[in-house]
Amino acid sequence: MNDAELYQKSNTLQKRDAFECLEEYAQKIKWKKDASIIDIGCGDGSVTTGVLKNFLPRCKKVVGCDISEKMVQFANRKYSSHNVSFTVIDIKGDLPDQMRGEFHHAFSFYTLHWIKQQEIAFTNIYNLLDDGGDCLLIFLGHMPLFDVYRILARTNRWSYWLKDVDKFVSPYHDCQDPEKEIRRMMCKIGFVNVEVQYKPKSFVYDSLEAVKKAVKAVNPFKIPEELHEEFLEDYIGIVRDMQLIDKVNNNFENSISIRANYNLIVAYGKK
């Protein structure tokens, strides 16, 4: 997940979901004048500047943060400006003292499902906020991609490379009532006006190659480059076997559209 250029070209699903959630919630957010904004898990910076910034009022500063130094370096080269910057932060680690209580609004798009220490991450988000500040967080619940990872991890071919597979499965993938669990956690931390939605979603890819690129862009496993194509072929094979992908159409021999179904969690809260 350190290839910023590949991620930038293959994160259409993430951008679409970020845009749709911001459209729904922008009217609910009590925007502060000259606000300070943080985008947690900003990746290559394209969602921060290409989606989120379009919904923001006049801002004093926008900070994108990510655990990946390579992503942050890419984002600063491509998208930094007089009031937009990117920095390395591990949201499940220790927060820099100067960032505590610094932000009026916090956002996170497609990041929190990678974190097992959910309460620590949500507590850090709470601590980043100024009093009265709020957050809008979207992340994956149940996603077939995680089941494919688990199956690959049980094969002789990939068991070594995917031995830590459950570290990279959403904490809510197997959860029976994620809305209740997340709401309870956020209220315990101190958030008020908490809203949590569990949304069934689908996304249509226009080719198998597009699926492969999307999977490779977010692949968390340290598989050698020379094995990537074989890994992706095996990934697609399991997807076919499990019938997790519906063919939308097959009008041309080499042209198929593919629908992936998944569940998205949207959480809002105020400090």
Buried (B, 14 or more C-beta within 10 A) or exposed (E): BEBBEBBBBBBBBBBEBBBBBBEBBBEEBEBBEEBBBBBBBBBBBBBBBBBBBEBBEEBEBBBBBBBBEBBBEBBBEBBBEEBBBBBEBBBBEEBEEEBEBBBBBBBBBBBBBBBBEBEEBBBBBBBBBBEEBBBBBBBBBBBBBBBBBBBBBEEEEBEEBBEEBBEBBBBBBEBEEBBEBBBEBBEEBBBEEBBBBBBEBEBEBEEBEBBBBBBBBBBEBEBEEEEBEEBBEBBBEBBEEEEBBEEEEEEEEEEBBBEBBBBBBBBBBBB
